[in-house]
Amino acid sequence: MKRILLIATFLSSFCFSQETDSLHLKPNKELDSLKISKKEERTKLIDDIVITGTIKPVSRSKSPVAVEIYTQKFFQKNPTPNIFEAVAMVNGVKPQLNCSVCNTGDIHINGLEGPYTMILIDGMPIVSSLSTVYGLSGIPNSLVDRIEVVKGPASSLYGSEAMGGVINIITKNALTAPKLSVDLMTTSWSENNLDFSTKFNVGKKAASLLSLNYFSFNEKIDQNRDNFTDAALQNRISVFNKWNFQRKENRLASFALRYLYEDRFGGEMQWNKTFRGSNQVYGESIYTNRVEAFGMYQWPLKEQIITQFSYNYHNQNSFYGTNPFNALQKVAFTQTYWDKTFGKHDLILGATFKKTFYDDNTPGTLATDGVTNQPMNSPIFGVFLQDQWEINAENTLLLGYRYDYDKIHHSVHSPRFAWKFSPNPYHTLRFNFGTGFRVVNLFTEDHAALTGSREVVIKSDLKPERSVNGNLNYIWKIPAGGRLVNLDASVFYTYFTNKIVGDFDTDPDKIIYDNLHGYGVSRGASLNVDFSFSFPLSVNLGVTYLDVFQKLDNENEKTQQLHAPKWSGTYSLTYKLPQGITVDFTGQFYGPMRLPVLSNDFRPEYSPFYSLANIQVSKSFKSGFEVYCGIKNLFNFTPKDPLMRPFDPFDKNVDDPVNNPNHYTFDTTYGYAPMQRIRGFLGVRYILK
């Protein structure tokens, strides 16, 4: 606590003593100063170009698919070292920690688990399968120009894994990126993060962006005194290089490479690398090597034909106590599409090919004889067609269809329908209907299968999951004193068949994987409100209601989805003071969520209501510098008893009838929030344009 007070005192004395280089910010009167006579024209000033909803650039107001846009500036209100933590600021998106020891996790959209969320980088499926657990924390914020979020199935465009939604990370364009960008941050827990990027031109028609991210956290902290690290130690380096080219008639061409290395550890406080894989001191040690390549090329033809491609190589070397987990994944992807306009019809016709190789040392890659190793080697061919028809100024219709062929699951069909009705610039109604599918992903995406605390059982040959989704979105722009109040409301319903589920309840020592003999449902509603007052205060509030459950054919009761709170939300308040000083108060709140408890568990089955709040004070200077500091987890919330029997992690004394009459076993899956208590942070940014 003393370190936090020292940081806060230092920042206060630094920021508020500056006068000569201050930037005076007055209340935003941009809309008033333009003196636009028609209120309708005022609403057109706020628009963005989006790609994710329809695969081609289109203004957000004209897109029949609801797309949410978040810029790098938005995420800087609560600075984090990676995308995984940053997206917590998005309403309805939850970065879920799946292990209270090594702190790996995945991203949930509308309560659906990580394998249902497709993570794209520049429209390419770089992050999938194994890396939904191990690759997300390695994506630094320094790469990001903006993030686009589509909630609901998008399989008609993006194929398998896009059942719950799509998060598209749009990286900076080397042609327009700043010449130099530096962001250095540290915390009172000694978490150190460096983001560095520089841009250089090669001749007059090419530019290259070189970005480096380094994150280091090496201090063992155990504030809850269970003899386990509260946060996983990490050493991570990410190097990113992107090239953009200027071509005739503004044709597109880009290429990017990224390398990631991470050394992550969580476990007992006395662990060191000599204990890796031993049964003397428990530790979870994970080495990750990852290479990514992706790009696009527009053919030099009169017709608009674009080819996109990506490749990723992911090597995992891990120990969970005495259990080794070694995995190798290679994914190659390419697609070519033709974009053509016929009158009021925008047509896209494309073909895709994706090949996934996956091998590990678990039963997930064994042949049917249970002895022979049989790596996954799965090619998927696909074709898709989309027609966006602007019927008139008020109505736009989108029809889409995708056909995929997989050698195991054979033909998969994915239709899509979207309709946008906008009678005037103030009101927009969007209705989306579509199907999603997910080919069998290996159970090793689920971290609980790797810890060694439970035996994994695959009950039968798993079939591909299918889903049907409907989504209704309404946007209302309310003029108020020269400003706009933006209301964005949605209701959604998704119905799953053949859902692949892990049964944690039947046997506390096992995870039993099988297709659900019944159905699953994800339904709910969300509301986002944005407003800027006449004085320099802007507010962003979001709330989501979820009902995510499964129901078996032979049972009347439904089972609530794990880690899917009924109520959740986000809040962000920004107040701008004179002399370039900004105060940001941000956070998330979560209602009770069902947790994976053991038989006769003394811990509650549902988490309490809690909020993770942060406050930041920043000051900008005309020279390009910005200094910021603040406090994270302001309310000092951490889960209680995240580990079962931390004093016996190798289950050596499970059968003790006196001290363990309920036969509890060591378990790491109960934790539902970070174990990091209140802490301070301090950072500095510099941008040379």
C-alpha positions in Angstrom: 0.0 0.0 0.0 2.9 2.3 0.7 4.2 1.9 -2.9 0.7 2.8 -4.2 0.7 6.0 -2.1 4.2 6.9 -3.3 3.2 6.5 -7.0 0.0 8.5 -6.5 1.9 11.3 -4.7 4.6 11.4 -7.4 2.1 11.7 -10.2 0.0 14.3 -8.5 3.1 16.5 -7.9 4.3 15.9 -11.5 1.1 16.4 -13.5 -0.4 19.3 -11.7 2.8 21.3 -11.4 3.2 21.7 -15.2 2.0 24.9 -16.7 4.1 26.0 -19.6 3.4 23.0 -21.8 -0.2 22.5 -20.9 -2.9 22.0 -23.5 -6.1 23.8 -22.6 -9.2 21.7 -23.4 -12.5 23.4 -23.5 -16.0 21.8 -23.6 -16.6 20.1 -26.9 -18.7 22.5 -29.0 -17.8 21.0 -32.4 -21.3 20.3 -33.5 -22.5 23.8 -32.4 -19.6 25.6 -34.1 -20.4 24.0 -37.4 -23.8 25.7 -37.4 -25.5 23.0 -39.3 -29.1 23.9 -39.8 -30.5 20.3 -40.3 -30.2 18.1 -37.3 -30.2 15.1 -39.6 -26.9 16.2 -41.1 -25.4 16.5 -37.6 -25.8 12.7 -37.0 -23.8 12.0 -40.1 -20.7 13.6 -38.6 -20.2 10.5 -36.4 -19.5 7.5 -38.6 -16.8 4.9 -39.1 -15.6 2.5 -41.7 -16.0 -1.1 -40.6 -14.9 -4.4 -42.2 -15.8 -7.3 -40.0 -19.6 -7.5 -40.6 -19.5 -7.8 -44.4 -15.7 -8.5 -45.1 -15.5 -5.3 -47.2 -15.0 -1.7 -46.0 -18.4 0.0 -45.5 -19.6 2.9 -43.4 -20.9 1.7 -40.0 -24.2 3.5 -40.6 -24.8 1.6 -43.8 -23.8 -1.8 -42.6 -26.7 -4.2 -42.2 -24.7 -6.1 -39.6 -24.2 -4.5 -36.1 -20.5 -3.8 -35.6 -19.0 -2.2 -32.5 -15.8 -0.2 -32.9 -13.2 0.5 -30.2 -10.1 2.5 -30.8 -6.7 2.3 -29.1 -7.5 5.6 -27.3 -10.6 3.9 -25.7 -8.4 1.1 -24.2 -5.8 3.6 -23.0 -8.4 4.8 -20.4 -7.4 1.6 -18.5 -3.9 0.7 -19.7 -3.1 -3.0 -19.9 -0.2 -4.9 -21.4 -2.2 -7.0 -23.8 -5.5 -7.4 -25.7 -6.8 -10.2 -23.4 -7.1 -7.8 -20.5 -8.1 -4.8 -22.5 -11.3 -6.3 -24.0 -12.8 -6.5 -20.5 -13.9 -2.9 -21.2 -16.3 -4.1 -23.9 -19.8 -4.7 -22.7 -20.8 -8.4 -23.2 -17.2 -9.5 -23.6 -15.5 -11.2 -20.7 -11.9 -12.4 -20.5 -12.2 -15.5 -18.4 -9.4 -16.9 -16.3 -9.6 -20.7 -16.5 -6.8 -21.5 -14.0 -6.1 -19.9 -10.7 -2.5 -21.0 -10.9 -1.1 -20.2 -14.3 -3.8 -17.6 -15.2 -4.4 -18.7 -18.7 -7.8 -17.9 -20.1 -10.1 -17.3 -23.0 -12.6 -14.7 -24.2 -16.3 -15.1 -23.7 -18.9 -13.3 -25.8 -22.4 -13.2 -24.4 -21.5 -16.0 -22.0 -20.2 -18.5 -24.5 -16.9 -20.2 -23.9 -13.7 -19.2 -25.7 -13.7 -21.8 -28.5 -16.9 -20.1 -29.8 -15.1 -16.7 -30.2 -13.1 -16.2 -33.4 -10.2 -13.8 -33.0 -9.0 -12.3 -36.2 -6.0 -10.1 -36.9 -6.6 -7.9 -40.0 -9.4 -10.3 -40.9 -7.3 -13.4 -40.8 -8.0 -16.3 -38.4 -4.6 -16.1 -36.6 -5.8 -16.9 -33.1 -7.7 -20.2 -32.9 -7.8 -23.6 -31.2 -4.7 -24.0 -29.0 -3.9 -20.3 -28.9 -7.4 -19.3 -27.6 -5.8 -20.4 -24.3 -2.1 -19.5 -24.7 -1.9 -16.9 -27.5 -4.2 -14.1 -26.4 -2.1 -12.6 -23.7 0.7 -12.2 -26.2 -1.1 -9.7 -28.4 0.2 -6.2 -27.3 -1.9 -3.1 -27.5 0.8 -1.4 -29.5 -0.3 -3.2 -32.7 -3.9 -2.0 -32.5 -5.4 0.7 -34.6 -8.9 -0.4 -33.6 -10.9 -3.4 -32.6 -14.2 -4.4 -34.3 -16.7 -6.7 -32.5 -19.5 -8.7 -34.0 -21.7 -10.6 -31.5 -23.5 -13.7 -32.8 -22.6 -16.3 -35.4 -20.7 -15.3 -38.4 -19.9 -18.7 -39.9 -21.3 -17.7 -43.3 -18.2 -15.4 -43.7 -15.6 -16.8 -41.4 -16.4 -20.5 -41.1 -15.8 -22.7 -38.1 -15.3 -21.2 -34.6 -17.3 -18.0 -35.4 -20.3 -19.3 -33.5 -20.4 -16.9 -30.6 -18.9 -13.8 -32.3 -15.9 -12.3 -33.9 -13.2 -9.9 -32.5 -11.2 -8.4 -35.4 -8.0 -6.7 -34.3 -7.1 -4.2 -37.0 -3.4 -3.4 -36.9 -1.8 0.0 -37.7 -1.2 0.8 -41.3 2.6 1.4 -41.9 1.9 4.1 -44.4 0.0 6.3 -41.9 1.5 5.1 -38.5 3.5 7.6 -36.3 7.2 7.7 -37.0 7.9 6.7 -33.4 5.7 5.5 -30.5 6.8 4.5 -27.0 4.7 3.4 -24.0 6.4 2.4 -20.8 4.4 1.3 -17.8 5.1 -0.2 -14.4 3.0 -1.2 -11.4 3.5 -1.4 -7.6 3.6 -5.2 -8.2 6.7 -4.7 -10.4 4.8 -5.6 -13.6 6.9 -3.9 -16.3 5.6 -3.4 -19.9 7.3 -1.7 -22.8 5.6 -1.0 -26.2 7.9 0.4 -28.9 7.1 1.0 -32.5 8.8 2.8 -35.3 7.9 3.4 -38.9 10.2 3.9 -41.9 9.7 4.4 -45.6 11.3 2.3 -48.2 11.3 4.5 -51.4 8.1 6.3 -52.2 5.8 3.3 -52.4 6.4 1.2 -49.4 6.5 1.6 -45.6 7.3 -0.7 -42.8 6.2 -0.7 -39.2 8.4 -2.4 -36.6 6.9 -3.0 -33.2 8.4 -4.5 -30.0 6.5 -5.5 -26.9 8.3 -6.7 -23.7 6.5 -7.7 -20.5 8.2 -8.8 -17.3 6.7 -9.9 -14.0 9.0 -11.8 -11.8 8.0 -11.1 -8.2 6.3 -13.9 -6.3 3.4 -12.5 -4.3 1.1 -14.4 -2.0 -1.2 -12.0 -0.3 -4.0 -14.6 0.5 -1.4 -16.8 2.1 -2.2 -20.1 0.4 1.4 -20.7 -0.5 0.6 -20.2 -4.2 1.4 -17.2 -6.4 -1.5 -14.8 -6.7 -0.5 -13.9 -10.2 1.5 -16.0 -12.7 5.1 -14.9 -13.3 5.7 -14.0 -17.0 8.5 -13.0 -19.3 7.1 -12.3 -22.7 8.5 -10.7 -25.9 6.6 -10.0 -29.1 8.1 -8.7 -32.3 5.8 -7.4 -35.1 6.8 -6.2 -38.6 4.2 -5.0 -41.1 4.7 -3.7 -44.7 2.1 -1.7 -46.6 2.6 -0.7 -50.3 1.2 2.1 -52.4 0.0 0.8 -55.8 -1.8 2.2 -58.8 -5.5 3.0 -58.3 -5.1 2.5 -54.6 -4.9 -1.3 -54.8 -4.2 -3.0 -51.5 -1.1 -4.9 -50.6 0.3 -5.7 -47.2 2.3 -8.3 -45.4 3.0 -8.9 -41.7 5.1 -11.2 -39.5 5.0 -11.6 -35.7 7.0 -13.7 -33.3 6.0 -14.4 -29.7 7.9 -16.1 -26.9 6.6 -16.5 -23.4 7.8 -18.1 -20.2 5.0 -18.4 -17.7 4.9 -19.9 -14.2 2.4 -20.2 -11.4 2.6 -22.5 -8.4 3.9 -22.9 -4.9 6.1 -20.1 -3.6 9.2 -22.2 -3.1 9.1 -23.5 -6.7 12.0 -22.9 -9.1 12.9 -24.5 -12.5 14.7 -27.4 -10.9 11.3 -28.6 -9.7 9.8 -28.5 -13.2 7.8 -31.8 -13.7 8.7 -33.1 -10.2 6.3 -34.2 -7.5 8.2 -32.3 -4.7 7.0 -28.7 -5.3 3.9 -28.0 -7.4 4.3 -25.6 -10.4 2.7 -25.0 -13.7 5.4 -24.0 -16.2 4.5 -23.0 -19.8 6.9 -22.2 -22.6 5.3 -20.8 -25.8 6.9 -20.2 -29.2 4.6 -18.8 -31.8 5.1 -17.4 -35.4 2.4 -15.7 -37.4 2.4 -14.5 -41.0 -0.5 -12.8 -42.8 -1.2 -10.4 -45.6 -3.4 -9.5 -48.6 -2.9 -8.7 -52.2 -5.4 -7.1 -54.7 -4.9 -8.4 -58.2 -3.9 -5.9 -60.9 -7.1 -6.2 -62.8 -10.1 -4.0 -63.6 -12.2 -6.3 -61.4 -11.7 -6.0 -57.7 -10.3 -9.4 -56.7 -8.4 -9.8 -53.4 -6.4 -12.7 -52.0 -5.8 -13.0 -48.2 -3.5 -15.5 -46.5 -2.2 -16.4 -43.1 -0.1 -19.0 -41.4 0.7 -19.7 -37.7 3.0 -22.0 -35.9 2.4 -22.7 -32.2 4.7 -24.8 -30.1 3.8 -25.5 -26.5 6.1 -27.0 -23.9 4.3 -27.3 -20.5 4.2 -29.0 -17.2 1.2 -29.0 -14.8 2.7 -30.5 -11.7 4.0 -33.8 -12.9 1.8 -33.9 -16.0 3.6 -32.8 -19.3 1.6 -31.2 -22.0 3.5 -30.8 -25.3 1.6 -29.6 -28.3 2.3 -28.4 -31.9 -0.2 -26.6 -34.0 0.1 -25.3 -37.6 -2.7 -23.6 -39.4 -2.6 -22.4 -43.0 -5.4 -20.3 -44.4 -6.1 -18.6 -47.7 -9.1 -17.0 -49.3 -9.8 -15.2 -52.6 -12.9 -13.1 -53.2 -14.4 -11.1 -56.0 -16.2 -7.8 -55.0 -18.5 -6.5 -57.7 -21.3 -3.9 -57.7 -24.3 -4.3 -60.0 -26.6 -1.3 -59.6 -27.8 -1.4 -56.0 -26.3 -4.9 -55.3 -22.9 -5.3 -53.8 -21.9 -8.9 -54.5 -19.0 -10.9 -52.9 -18.1 -14.3 -54.2 -15.2 -16.1 -52.5 -13.4 -19.4 -51.9 -11.4 -20.5 -48.9 -9.0 -23.2 -47.8 -7.9 -23.9 -44.3 -5.6 -26.7 -43.1 -5.0 -27.4 -39.5 -2.3 -29.8 -38.1 -2.4 -30.5 -34.4 -0.5 -33.0 -32.3 0.0 -33.4 -28.5 0.8 -36.0 -25.9 -2.7 -36.4 -24.6 -5.5 -38.9 -25.4 -7.0 -36.2 -27.7 -4.7 -37.3 -30.5 -4.8 -41.0 -30.1 -6.2 -43.3 -32.8 -9.3 -45.4 -32.1 -7.1 -48.2 -30.9 -6.1 -46.1 -27.9 -2.4 -46.7 -28.6 -1.3 -45.2 -31.9 -0.7 -41.5 -32.1 -2.9 -39.9 -34.7 -2.3 -36.1 -35.1 -5.2 -34.0 -36.4 -4.6 -33.1 -40.0 -7.8 -31.5 -41.2 -8.3 -29.6 -44.5 -11.5 -27.6 -44.9 -12.7 -26.2 -48.3 -15.3 -23.5 -48.5 -17.1 -21.2 -50.9 -19.3 -18.2 -49.9 -21.6 -15.8 -51.6 -23.0 -12.5 -50.2 -25.4 -10.0 -51.7 -25.9 -6.6 -50.0 -28.9 -5.0 -51.6 -29.6 -1.3 -50.9 -33.3 -1.4 -51.7 -33.8 2.3 -51.0 -32.4 5.0 -48.6 -34.3 3.4 -45.7 -33.8 -0.4 -46.3 -30.8 -2.6 -46.9 -30.9 -6.3 -47.2 -28.0 -8.8 -46.9 -28.2 -12.4 -48.0 -25.3 -14.8 -47.5 -24.5 -18.5 -47.9 -21.5 -20.5 -47.2 -20.7 -24.1 -48.0 -17.8 -26.0 -46.3 -16.5 -29.5 -46.8 -14.5 -31.3 -44.1 -13.2 -34.8 -44.6 -14.6 -35.9 -41.3 -17.9 -34.0 -41.1 -18.4 -33.7 -44.9 -20.9 -30.9 -46.0 -21.7 -28.0 -43.8 -24.2 -25.3 -44.9 -24.3 -21.8 -43.3 -27.0 -19.4 -44.5 -27.3 -15.8 -43.3 -29.8 -13.0 -43.5 -29.6 -9.4 -42.3 -31.9 -6.4 -42.7 -31.3 -2.8 -41.8 -34.2 -0.3 -41.6 -33.2 3.4 -41.0 -36.2 5.8 -41.5 -33.9 8.8 -40.6 -30.5 9.4 -39.2 -31.7 9.1 -35.6 -33.1 5.6 -35.7 -31.6 2.4 -37.1 -33.0 -1.1 -36.6 -31.0 -4.2 -37.6 -32.2 -7.8 -37.7 -29.7 -10.6 -38.2 -30.4 -14.3 -38.6 -27.8 -17.0 -39.3 -26.4 -20.3 -38.5 -23.0 -21.3 -37.0 -20.9 -24.4 -36.9 -17.8 -25.7 -35.2 -15.9 -28.7 -36.2 -14.6 -30.9 -33.4 -11.8 -29.0 -31.6 -9.7 -31.0 -29.3 -10.6 -30.9 -25.6 -7.2 -29.6 -24.9 -8.6 -26.1 -25.5 -10.1 -26.5 -22.0 -7.4 -25.8 -19.5 -9.1 -27.9 -16.9 -8.2 -31.0 -18.9 -4.5 -30.2 -18.6 -3.9 -29.5 -14.9 -3.9 -33.2 -13.9 -6.4 -32.6 -11.2 -9.1 -34.5 -13.2 -9.1 -37.5 -15.6 -10.3 -36.8 -19.1 -12.9 -39.1 -20.7 -14.1 -38.8 -24.3 -17.4 -40.6 -24.2 -18.1 -41.0 -27.9 -17.2 -39.8 -31.4 -17.9 -36.1 -31.3 -20.1 -34.6 -33.9 -19.8 -31.0 -35.2 -21.8 -28.4 -33.2 -24.5 -26.4 -34.9 -26.3 -23.2 -33.9 -29.1 -21.0 -35.0 -29.1 -17.3 -34.0 -31.3 -14.3 -34.2 -30.2 -10.8 -33.1 -32.2 -7.6 -33.1 -30.3 -4.3 -32.7 -31.7 -0.8 -32.3 -29.6 2.4 -32.3 -31.2 5.7 -31.3 -29.3 9.0 -31.6 -30.9 11.6 -29.5 -29.8 15.3 -30.1 -29.3 17.1 -26.8 -28.0 20.6 -26.7 -25.7 20.3 -29.7 -24.6 16.8 -28.7 -25.8 13.3 -29.2 -26.9 10.7 -26.7 -26.2 7.3 -28.3 -28.4 4.4 -27.2 -27.4 1.0 -28.6 -29.7 -1.9 -27.5 -29.8 -5.6 -28.6 -31.7 -8.7 -27.9 -30.3 -12.1 -29.0 -31.1 -15.8 -29.0 -28.9 -18.7 -30.0 -29.9 -22.3 -30.0 -27.2 -25.0 -30.0 -27.4 -28.7 -31.1 -24.6 -31.3 -30.7 -23.0 -28.9 -28.2 -19.7 -30.3 -27.0 -19.7 -30.0 -23.2 -17.4 -31.0 -20.4 -19.2 -32.7 -17.6 -17.6 -31.6 -14.3 -20.4 -32.7 -12.1 -20.9 -36.5 -12.6 -17.5 -37.4 -11.2 -15.4 -34.9 -9.3 -12.2 -36.7 -10.5 -13.2 -36.6 -14.2 -14.1 -34.3 -17.1 -16.4 -36.3 -19.4 -16.7 -34.9 -22.9 -19.7 -35.7 -25.1 -22.2 -34.2 -27.5 -25.0 -32.8 -25.5 -28.1 -35.1 -25.7 -30.4 -32.1 -25.7 -29.9 -28.5 -26.5 -28.2 -25.4 -25.3 -29.4 -21.8 -25.3 -27.7 -18.4 -25.0 -30.2 -15.6 -24.8 -30.3 -12.1 -23.4 -30.2 -8.4 -23.9 -27.6 -5.6 -23.8 -27.7 -1.8 -23.7 -24.9 0.7 -24.3 -25.2 4.4 -23.5 -22.8 7.1 -24.6 -23.1 10.8 -23.7 -21.0 13.9 -23.4 -22.2 16.7 -21.2 -21.9 20.4 -21.9 -19.1 20.5 -19.3 -16.1 18.3 -20.1 -17.5 15.0 -18.8 -18.2 12.0 -21.1 -19.9 8.8 -19.9 -20.1 5.3 -21.4 -22.3 2.7 -19.6 -23.1 -0.8 -20.6 -25.2 -3.6 -19.1 -25.8 -7.2 -20.3 -28.4 -9.7 -19.1 -27.6 -13.4 -19.9 -29.4 -16.7 -19.6 -27.0 -19.4 -20.9 -28.0 -22.9 -20.1 -28.2 -26.5 -21.3 -31.1 -28.9 -21.1 -31.0 -32.7 -21.5 -33.7 -34.6 -23.4 -34.6 -36.7 -20.4 -34.5 -34.0 -17.7 -36.9 -31.1 -16.9 -34.4 -28.8 -15.2 -31.8 -26.8 -17.1 -28.2 -26.4 -16.1 -26.7 -22.9 -16.1 -23.5 -22.4 -18.0 -20.3 -22.1 -15.9 -18.8 -18.6 -15.7 -21.8 -16.9 -17.3 -23.1 -14.2 -15.0 -26.8 -13.3 -15.3 -25.9 -9.6 -15.1 -22.7 -7.8 -16.1 -21.7 -4.4 -17.3 -19.0 -1.8 -18.0 -18.6 1.8 -17.0 -16.3 4.5 -18.2 -16.3 8.2 -17.1 -13.9 10.7 -18.5 -13.4 14.2 -17.1 -11.1 16.7 -18.8 -9.6 19.4 -16.7 -7.7 22.4 -17.9 -4.0 22.2 -18.9 -4.3 18.8 -20.6 -5.3 16.8 -17.5 -7.7 13.9 -17.9 -9.3 11.7 -15.2 -10.7 8.3 -16.2 -12.8 6.1 -14.0 -13.4 2.7 -15.6 -14.5 -0.8 -14.6 -16.7 -3.8 -14.9 -19.3 -5.4 -12.7 -20.4 -9.0 -12.6 -23.4 -10.6 -11.0 -23.4 -14.2 -9.5 -22.1 -16.8 -11.9 -22.1 -20.6 -11.5 -18.7 -22.1 -10.6 -17.3 -25.6 -11.0 -17.6 -26.9 -7.4 -16.7 -30.3 -6.1 -19.0 -32.8 -4.5 -20.0 -31.5 -1.0 -17.9 -28.4 -1.7 -17.8 -26.0 1.3 -17.4 -23.1 -1.2 -20.5 -21.5 -2.6 -21.7 -22.7 -6.0 -22.3 -19.1 -7.2 -19.9 -16.2 -7.0 -20.8 -12.9 -5.2 -21.6 -9.7 -7.0 -18.3 -7.8 -7.5 -16.7 -5.0 -9.5 -13.2 -4.4 -10.8 -12.7 -0.6 -10.9 -9.8 1.5 -12.0 -8.9 5.2 -11.9 -6.3 7.0 -14.0 -5.0 10.6 -14.1 -3.1 11.6 -17.3 -1.5 14.7 -18.6 -0.7 15.4 -22.3 1.9 17.8 -23.5 2.3 19.6 -26.9 5.7 17.9 -27.4 4.0 14.5 -27.8 4.5 13.2 -24.3 1.8 11.9 -22.0 2.2 10.9 -18.4 -0.4 8.7 -16.7 -0.8 6.9 -13.4 -3.6 5.5 -11.3 -4.9 2.6 -9.2 -6.2 -0.8 -10.4 -8.8 -2.9 -8.6 -9.8 0.1 -6.6 -12.3 -1.8 -4.5 -9.6 -4.4 -3.6 -11.7 -7.5 -4.7 -10.3 -11.0 -5.0 -12.0 -14.4 -4.9 -12.1 -16.4 -1.7 -10.6 -19.9 -1.7 -9.8 -20.1 -5.4 -7.8 -23.4 -4.9 -9.0 -26.5 -3.2 -6.5 -28.1 -0.9 -3.5 -26.0 -1.9 -1.5 -27.7 0.8 -1.8 -31.0 -1.0 -1.5 -30.3 -4.7 -0.3 -33.8 -5.6 -3.3 -35.4 -3.8 -1.1 -37.5 -1.5 -3.5 -37.4 1.4 -6.8 -37.4 -0.3 -7.9 -40.7 1.3 -7.4 -39.4 4.9 -10.8 -40.1 6.5 -10.2 -37.8 9.4 -8.7 -34.7 7.8 -10.5 -35.1 4.4 -13.8 -36.9 5.0 -15.3 -35.5 1.8 -12.4 -36.7 -0.3 -11.7 -33.3 -1.8 -9.0 -33.2 -4.5 -6.7 -30.4 -5.5 -8.6 -28.2 -8.0 -7.7 -25.0 -9.9 -10.8 -24.2 -11.8 -12.9 -22.4 -9.2 -11.3 -19.0 -9.5 -13.4 -16.6 -11.5 -11.5 -13.3 -11.2 -7.9 -12.1 -10.9 -6.2 -12.6 -7.5 -4.3 -9.3 -7.8 -5.4 -6.9 -5.1 -5.3 -3.1 -5.2 -2.1 -1.8 -6.9 -0.8 1.4 -8.4 0.6 2.0 -11.9 2.7 4.7 -13.5 3.5 5.2 -17.2 4.7 7.5 -19.9 3.9 7.7 -23.6 5.6 9.5 -26.5 4.3 9.8 -30.1 6.3 11.4 -32.9 4.0 11.8 -35.9 
